[in-house]
Amino acid sequence: MLTTLLAAEKASNNGSSAIFQLVFFGAIFAAMYFLLLRPQRRRVRDAQGLQKSIAENDEVVLNSGVLGFVSAIDGDIVWLDIADGVEIRVLKSSIARKIDPSKESAGGQPLADSDEK
């Protein structure tokens, strides 16, 4: 009789242990999704949107920190005017961001309000 009670207790512990493991691994997967996969997908989507929105005469910053104006676009290649008479070819994927002239100066620094001193 004692052995059957012990066997029943072990069986019930294994059942609850399996359910706990399933819930635990589900929680780990959910945490990985919200902390790793979802933000990465958002970054990829934002980068693709940026690449599609690049047009001629936009001021851009490359991943390397080079600033320039887009002078021509040829497929995945962008011709970037970085100085007077100096033009380089870069991939669209190397563009980190566009500079909005109404919000930032040419150096990429925020424009200071004229009211503040």
Backbone bond lengths (Angstrom), bond angles and torsions (degrees), N, CA, C in turn:
res aa  C-N    CA-C-N  psi(-1)  N-CA   C-N-CA  omega(-1)  CA-C   N-CA-C  phi
1 M - - - 1.446 - - 1.531 109.95 -
2 L 1.286 117.52 -43.17 1.459 121.82 179.65 1.525 110.95 -63.55
3 T 1.313 116.49 -38.17 1.465 119.68 179.91 1.529 111.13 -67.51
4 T 1.308 117.80 -36.73 1.463 119.43 178.14 1.529 111.05 -68.73
5 L 1.329 117.67 -36.37 1.458 120.41 176.40 1.521 111.20 -65.86
6 L 1.331 116.89 -41.77 1.462 120.44 178.09 1.534 111.21 -65.57
7 A 1.335 116.37 -39.56 1.455 120.22 178.37 1.525 110.85 -65.89
8 A 1.313 117.56 -39.17 1.462 121.76 178.21 1.526 110.45 -66.76
9 E 1.333 116.73 -38.50 1.462 120.63 179.02 1.530 110.68 -66.80
10 K 1.329 117.28 -41.06 1.457 120.58 177.73 1.523 110.55 -64.11
11 A 1.314 117.63 -40.80 1.464 121.30 179.43 1.521 110.78 -64.51
12 S 1.323 117.58 -40.86 1.463 119.65 179.79 1.521 110.57 -70.64
13 N 1.328 119.08 -34.61 1.463 121.72 176.74 1.521 110.82 -67.73
14 N 1.313 117.98 -38.99 1.459 120.71 178.68 1.520 110.98 -65.95
15 G 1.311 118.11 -36.39 1.462 121.51 178.45 1.520 111.53 -65.49
16 S 1.310 116.97 -46.03 1.459 119.82 -179.95 1.529 110.38 -71.17
17 S 1.332 117.11 -31.69 1.455 120.86 177.37 1.527 110.52 -66.24
18 A 1.319 116.90 -39.73 1.466 120.57 178.74 1.525 110.84 -65.96
19 I 1.316 116.54 -40.34 1.465 120.26 178.35 1.525 110.21 -65.56
20 F 1.340 116.90 -41.49 1.460 121.19 178.13 1.531 110.17 -61.99
21 Q 1.334 117.58 -43.19 1.464 120.78 178.78 1.523 111.18 -63.08
22 L 1.300 117.19 -40.96 1.459 121.18 179.12 1.529 110.82 -63.39
23 V 1.327 116.59 -44.51 1.466 120.93 178.35 1.528 110.28 -65.59
24 F 1.321 116.92 -40.48 1.465 121.89 -179.45 1.534 110.68 -62.24
25 F 1.336 117.32 -48.32 1.457 120.19 179.48 1.523 111.55 -67.34
26 G 1.309 117.59 -33.20 1.459 120.62 174.88 1.521 111.18 -64.51
27 A 1.331 116.93 -40.39 1.462 120.99 178.20 1.528 110.78 -66.32
28 I 1.323 117.27 -38.76 1.462 120.49 178.10 1.528 109.71 -64.17
29 F 1.335 117.12 -44.64 1.467 120.17 178.75 1.528 110.81 -61.76
30 A 1.332 117.40 -42.89 1.470 120.42 179.63 1.529 110.69 -63.30
31 A 1.330 116.78 -41.66 1.463 119.82 178.83 1.526 110.73 -64.32
32 M 1.320 117.91 -42.22 1.468 120.88 178.33 1.521 110.68 -63.56
33 Y 1.319 117.14 -38.65 1.461 120.33 179.40 1.525 110.65 -62.79
34 F 1.329 116.83 -48.89 1.461 119.92 -175.70 1.519 112.93 -75.94
35 L 1.325 118.48 -26.85 1.460 120.39 -177.83 1.524 113.37 -94.47
36 L 1.332 118.18 -26.92 1.457 120.31 -175.02 1.529 113.71 -118.01
37 L 1.293 117.22 -56.76 1.465 120.63 -171.19 1.523 112.98 -70.94
38 R 1.300 117.53 -46.55 1.467 120.87 -176.55 1.531 112.36 -64.07
39 P 1.353 119.69 -47.18 1.476 118.62 176.94 1.527 112.90 -63.42
40 Q 1.343 117.45 -35.98 1.454 119.79 179.18 1.528 110.55 -65.13
41 R 1.309 117.66 -41.94 1.466 120.64 177.29 1.523 111.16 -62.17
42 R 1.335 116.80 -38.10 1.463 120.40 178.85 1.529 110.12 -65.57
43 R 1.343 117.76 -42.25 1.460 120.48 178.52 1.522 111.50 -62.93
44 V 1.323 117.13 -41.40 1.466 120.82 178.55 1.520 110.19 -64.20
45 R 1.325 117.21 -43.06 1.464 121.15 179.63 1.533 110.68 -64.21
46 D 1.333 117.64 -40.63 1.463 120.98 178.57 1.528 111.11 -66.35
47 A 1.333 117.44 -40.12 1.463 121.07 179.00 1.519 110.71 -65.02
48 Q 1.323 117.82 -40.52 1.461 120.86 177.85 1.527 110.77 -65.76
49 G 1.318 117.01 -38.96 1.465 120.34 177.10 1.520 111.66 -64.77
50 L 1.332 116.80 -38.89 1.462 120.84 177.75 1.518 110.21 -64.08
51 Q 1.324 117.33 -44.98 1.462 120.96 -179.36 1.523 111.71 -62.55
52 K 1.318 116.83 -36.22 1.464 119.90 178.75 1.518 112.21 -72.99
53 S 1.331 117.37 -27.52 1.464 120.54 -175.42 1.527 113.35 -88.98
54 I 1.323 118.35 -4.92 1.460 120.85 179.66 1.534 109.21 -67.89
55 A 1.327 115.20 131.01 1.459 121.23 178.81 1.522 108.67 -134.91
56 E 1.317 115.98 167.99 1.462 120.04 178.52 1.524 110.03 -62.74
57 N 1.325 115.21 147.96 1.467 125.58 -179.39 1.520 113.49 71.97
58 D 1.326 118.77 9.05 1.466 120.90 172.66 1.514 109.04 -79.74
59 E 1.317 116.04 142.62 1.461 120.06 173.53 1.520 107.57 -93.07
60 V 1.334 116.63 129.29 1.457 121.42 -174.89 1.526 110.70 -131.22
61 V 1.327 114.21 161.90 1.455 122.45 174.21 1.521 106.64 -119.62
62 L 1.323 116.00 130.25 1.458 120.62 177.27 1.522 110.02 -84.45
63 N 1.321 116.44 165.75 1.461 120.96 177.14 1.525 111.80 -60.18
64 S 1.326 116.66 -27.26 1.462 121.05 179.99 1.522 112.18 -80.74
65 G 1.330 117.63 -9.62 1.456 121.25 179.25 1.514 113.65 100.73
66 V 1.316 118.05 -0.20 1.465 121.82 179.76 1.525 109.10 -74.70
67 L 1.339 115.20 132.80 1.461 121.84 177.30 1.520 109.06 -102.76
68 G 1.314 116.93 144.60 1.454 119.47 177.14 1.508 111.83 -172.79
69 F 1.340 114.12 173.93 1.457 121.73 178.31 1.514 108.84 -107.69
70 V 1.330 116.70 137.35 1.458 121.68 178.59 1.525 107.58 -74.09
71 S 1.343 115.63 121.43 1.463 119.01 179.15 1.523 112.03 -102.95
72 A 1.329 117.59 -26.32 1.467 120.15 177.73 1.523 108.89 -159.34
73 I 1.331 115.46 154.54 1.465 121.50 177.78 1.519 107.63 -128.08
74 D 1.335 115.59 127.81 1.456 121.17 -179.78 1.530 108.12 -130.87
75 G 1.332 116.34 85.09 1.465 120.21 -178.20 1.518 110.81 70.02
76 D 1.335 116.24 -118.05 1.467 121.01 178.21 1.515 112.38 -91.24
77 I 1.330 117.30 -1.99 1.457 122.42 -179.43 1.524 109.05 -99.23
78 V 1.339 115.46 134.98 1.461 121.90 177.84 1.521 107.77 -119.35
79 W 1.321 116.67 130.39 1.456 121.50 174.29 1.526 106.89 -89.96
80 L 1.326 115.42 122.83 1.458 121.30 -173.93 1.522 109.60 -116.35
81 D 1.332 116.42 124.69 1.460 122.47 177.77 1.526 106.90 -91.07
82 I 1.357 116.26 108.57 1.469 119.31 -174.80 1.529 112.30 -101.47
83 A 1.321 118.35 -16.65 1.466 123.19 176.63 1.519 107.45 -158.97
84 D 1.317 116.88 173.02 1.469 120.29 178.88 1.523 109.07 -62.08
85 G 1.314 116.46 116.16 1.453 121.87 177.94 1.518 114.66 79.27
86 V 1.329 118.47 5.52 1.459 121.68 179.56 1.520 108.62 -116.05
87 E 1.330 115.05 117.42 1.459 120.21 -177.65 1.527 107.82 -129.59
88 I 1.329 116.37 135.88 1.461 120.66 179.46 1.520 109.45 -124.68
89 R 1.332 114.86 158.06 1.463 121.07 175.52 1.523 107.94 -104.38
90 V 1.301 116.45 132.67 1.464 121.71 177.38 1.529 108.45 -137.94
91 L 1.311 115.24 161.21 1.455 120.10 174.87 1.520 109.86 -80.09
92 K 1.314 116.13 147.95 1.469 119.84 176.57 1.521 111.36 -58.56
93 S 1.312 116.54 -34.06 1.467 120.34 -177.65 1.522 112.66 -68.01
94 S 1.334 118.28 -14.86 1.460 119.91 179.33 1.527 112.56 -87.07
95 I 1.315 117.66 -1.49 1.466 121.20 178.67 1.522 108.91 -82.13
96 A 1.325 115.47 121.66 1.463 121.09 -177.66 1.527 111.76 -82.86
97 R 1.348 116.21 -43.16 1.461 119.06 -179.26 1.516 110.51 -165.15
98 K 1.335 114.65 164.20 1.458 121.50 173.73 1.522 107.91 -96.80
99 I 1.313 114.91 147.62 1.464 120.02 176.39 1.521 108.04 -98.88
100 D 1.314 115.35 126.20 1.461 121.25 177.80 1.527 107.68 -89.37
101 P 1.335 118.80 111.52 1.465 120.74 -175.87 1.526 113.70 -62.80
102 S 1.321 117.90 -22.57 1.463 119.01 179.61 1.523 111.39 -77.71
103 K 1.347 117.35 -19.32 1.459 120.80 -178.43 1.520 113.14 -110.25
104 E 1.341 117.08 -25.36 1.455 120.61 -175.86 1.520 110.27 -131.97
105 S 1.325 115.05 151.63 1.455 119.25 174.44 1.518 109.04 -82.14
106 A 1.325 117.12 179.16 1.461 121.05 -176.47 1.519 112.24 -63.43
107 G 1.305 118.97 -26.47 1.457 121.41 179.83 1.511 113.31 -81.22
108 G 1.305 117.84 -2.65 1.449 120.93 179.17 1.517 113.74 89.56
109 Q 1.328 117.66 -0.07 1.456 121.15 179.12 1.527 109.11 -87.50
110 P 1.335 117.42 145.14 1.463 119.94 178.59 1.524 111.13 -60.53
111 L 1.313 115.88 142.16 1.453 120.49 176.37 1.518 109.88 -70.96
112 A 1.323 117.13 135.57 1.460 121.31 178.16 1.521 107.98 -80.37
113 D 1.332 115.15 140.28 1.467 118.98 176.81 1.519 109.13 -67.50
114 S 1.308 116.28 142.34 1.469 120.49 -178.83 1.529 110.98 -70.49
115 D 1.338 118.45 -19.12 1.455 122.23 -179.25 1.528 111.42 -78.25
116 E 1.340 117.61 -27.81 1.457 120.87 -175.16 1.519 110.29 -87.73
117 K 1.323 116.02 143.96 1.469 122.35 174.81 1.479 109.93 -140.92
